[in-house]
Amino acid sequence: MRQSVACLTLSAIRLPLSLAAAVLSQSLWAEELATKSAPAANLPAGPSFDVTGMIGSLLFVILCIVGLMWLLKRSRLVAATGQSGVSLVSQIPLSMKEKLIVVQVGDEKLLLGCTAAAINTLHSWPSAPDDENTKPPESAFAKLLAKRQLTAASSSKTGEQL
């Protein structure tokens, strides 16, 4: 799989580079022919149009876009399509390669045991629409922030009463 991706990536890089080399050599040949055949008096006085720089910039932008798309796909920041019915509820790491995962699939929750070799269903139960597990647990930061807001609100009320 990696070998085919590497070959595909190399061929995707080689094609634009070979096209750029062909266009660059043709444009250099045309410039050399134009300077030899045309006298200096017939050249325009204004700035010339740089085709090679434009093509090089275009190829650079295309390579940047392809590289960013590869990085996004590799880092899994973009969710894959077709997974609307499956959601991860929670996970607990047991060791470096083993963890327990609670996954919701439609109206059913599954407790999965994941190891390096296999994924096993340990338990399944129906999910109620008003299940308390649907609300994510509060983090320590959220609790601290709520506590600070309560103390700030109480101190502003006592300041108004004085």
PyMOL commands that set and color helices and strands:
alter all, ss='L'
color gray80, all
select helices_A, chain A and resi 2-37+40-42+51-75+132-134+140-161
alter helices_A, ss='H'
color red, helices_A
select strands_A, chain A and resi 86-93+99-105+108-114+119-126
alter strands_A, ss='S'
color yellow, strands_A
deselect
rebuild
show_as cartoon
